[in-house]
Amino acid sequence: MELPKFLLGDNTDYPSAIFVVHTEYPRFIINLENDEVEWFEDFSTEDKADLEAETENLIIEATAFYDREVARYEE
């Protein structure tokens, strides 16, 4: 099965949270309410340096995905 790069997540236990799931490496979930990120990968020390550089771009992409999805619902 091919998954989309981003998925929206919702949970009634966290009513104000807005979750975006990144399904490609490095996999993570971000709560857009507070920008908290939970990684689904274990990273080596070498990977962490690359990850820090990429994290900002991934969060920008996740936020843009959310904005696009919300705009489509409002049409």
C-alpha positions as CSV (number, residue, x, y, z in Angstrom):
1,M,0.0,0.0,0.0
2,E,1.3,3.4,-0.9
3,L,0.6,6.1,1.8
4,P,0.4,9.8,1.4
5,K,3.4,11.8,2.7
6,F,1.2,13.5,5.4
7,L,-2.0,12.5,7.2
8,L,-4.2,14.5,9.5
9,G,-4.9,12.9,12.9
10,D,-7.6,13.6,15.5
11,N,-8.3,12.2,18.9
12,T,-11.1,13.2,21.3
13,D,-8.8,12.8,24.3
14,Y,-6.9,15.9,22.9
15,P,-9.7,18.1,21.7
16,S,-7.6,21.2,20.9
17,A,-4.7,19.3,19.3
18,I,-4.1,19.2,15.6
19,F,-1.9,16.2,14.6
20,V,-0.1,15.8,11.3
21,V,1.6,12.5,10.7
22,H,4.7,12.4,8.4
23,T,4.8,8.8,6.9
24,E,8.2,8.9,5.2
25,Y,11.6,8.8,6.7
26,P,12.1,10.4,9.2
27,R,8.6,9.5,10.4
28,F,7.1,11.8,13.0
29,I,3.9,13.2,14.4
30,I,3.6,16.9,15.1
31,N,0.9,18.6,17.2
32,L,0.4,21.9,15.5
33,E,-1.2,23.3,18.6
34,N,2.2,23.5,20.3
35,D,4.7,22.3,17.7
36,E,5.6,19.3,19.8
37,V,7.2,16.6,17.6
38,E,7.3,12.9,18.4
39,W,9.8,10.9,16.3
40,F,9.1,7.3,15.3
41,E,12.8,6.7,14.5
42,D,15.9,6.1,16.5
43,F,18.7,8.4,15.3
44,S,22.5,8.0,15.6
45,T,24.7,10.9,16.6
46,E,25.6,11.5,12.9
47,D,21.9,11.4,11.9
48,K,21.0,14.1,14.5
49,A,23.0,16.8,12.8
50,D,21.3,16.1,9.5
51,L,17.9,15.9,11.2
52,E,18.3,19.3,12.9
53,A,18.8,20.9,9.5
54,E,15.9,19.1,7.9
55,T,13.4,19.4,10.8
56,E,12.5,23.0,10.1
57,N,11.7,22.2,6.5
58,L,9.6,19.2,7.5
59,I,7.6,21.3,10.0
60,I,7.0,23.9,7.3
61,E,5.8,21.2,4.9
62,A,3.5,19.7,7.6
63,T,2.0,23.1,8.4
64,A,1.5,23.8,4.7
65,F,-0.2,20.4,4.2
66,Y,-2.6,21.2,7.1
67,D,-3.4,24.7,5.7
68,R,-4.1,23.2,2.3
69,E,-6.4,20.5,3.7
70,V,-8.4,23.0,5.8
71,A,-8.8,25.3,2.8
72,R,-10.2,22.4,0.8
73,Y,-12.8,21.7,3.5
74,E,-13.8,25.3,3.5
75,E,-14.5,25.4,-0.3
